[in-house]
Amino acid sequence: MIELGRVFADTEVAALYRYRAPYPREVFEMLEQLVVEPRSVLDAGAGTGALARELAPLVARVDALDPSAAMIAAGRALPGGDDPRIIWIQGRAEDAPLSPPYGLIMAGASLHWMDPTVVLPRFRDALAPDARLVIVHSDFVAPNAVATGAALDVIRRYSPLKEDPPEYPDRVRALVDRGLFVLEGEQRTTPVPFEQSIDDVLNSLHSTSTLSRVTLGNRLASFDNDMRAALAPFGKGPLRSDIVAYIAWGRPS
């Protein structure tokens, strides 16, 4: 995982993040409800700020922390990235200087890149009284299950991972089972329609650690051709799917 994580330092990967599906609006409504005083937020593993840039207008401050200079540069250039309430910080969640107390700490599809035995105690100590850690992950629910299966078959053939990664609820329960996290609640958002061209689907996939262009190397053209062939039977126009986010909140222990 550490080797794959280094992909996020690549400027092209950071630039392609804009092709990823946005978080549903319901995510930010829930985050706003969960934040407490002093209404300062730590976005751990912020990437290009998909959470930070949308939440910033609703809170006092967001410390957007990420180890990749490329991600931070891309995030600054995206809409909302220049909001003065966002403090961009390059560093690892394990050891970067923090500015607590935080009325909310959020991790959007990032916690699995961190050492939970290090970061969760740090988060616990950095939280204000009654504040929570919120874990967020977003995924596609395709109306056509056959299309999803066809794409997954291609992804599995090219991914360097030997097994499918655990679902995010299972990751959260593993933290609970290890005594690292006290789960207070979890919820899935209402499905939100989303459309994307095949070209943009490929760009989105190339923003991931396992399917970036640098990871695929000389298999890039073959992957793109196989993915186009897998998705072509499902329409010449935009591919339609739904986005559903999973949100879990509680206290690190």
Stockholm file with secondary structure:
# STOCKHOLM 1.0

chainA/1-253         MIELGRVFADTEVAALYRYRAPYPREVFEMLEQLVVEPRSVLDAGAGTGALARELAPLVARVDALDPSAAMIAAGRALPGGDDPRIIWIQGRAEDAPLSPPYGLIMAGASLHWMDPTVVLPRFRDALAPDARLVIVHSDFVAPNAVATGAALDVIRRYSPLKEDPPEYPDRVRALVDRGLFVLEGEQRTTPVPFEQSIDDVLNSLHSTSTLSRVTLGNRLASFDNDMRAALAPFGKGPLRSDIVAYIAWGRPS
#=GR chainA/1-253 SS CHHHHGGGGCHHHHHHGGGSCCCCHHHHHHHHHHCCTTCEEEEETCTTTTTHHHHGGGSSEEEEEESCHHHHHHHHHSTTTTCTTEEEEESCTTTSCCCCCBSEEEEESCGGGSCHHHHHHHHHHHBCTTCCEEEEEEEEECSCHHHHHHHHHHHHHHCSCSSCCCCHHHHHHHHHHTTSEEEEEEEECCCEEEEECHHHHHHHHTTSTTTCHHHHGGGHHHHHHHHHHHHGGGCSSCEEEEEEEEEEEEEEC
#=GC SS_cons         CHHHHGGGGCHHHHHHGGGSCCCCHHHHHHHHHHCCTTCEEEEETCTTTTTHHHHGGGSSEEEEEESCHHHHHHHHHSTTTTCTTEEEEESCTTTSCCCCCBSEEEEESCGGGSCHHHHHHHHHHHBCTTCCEEEEEEEEECSCHHHHHHHHHHHHHHCSCSSCCCCHHHHHHHHHHTTSEEEEEEEECCCEEEEECHHHHHHHHTTSTTTCHHHHGGGHHHHHHHHHHHHGGGCSSCEEEEEEEEEEEEEEC
//
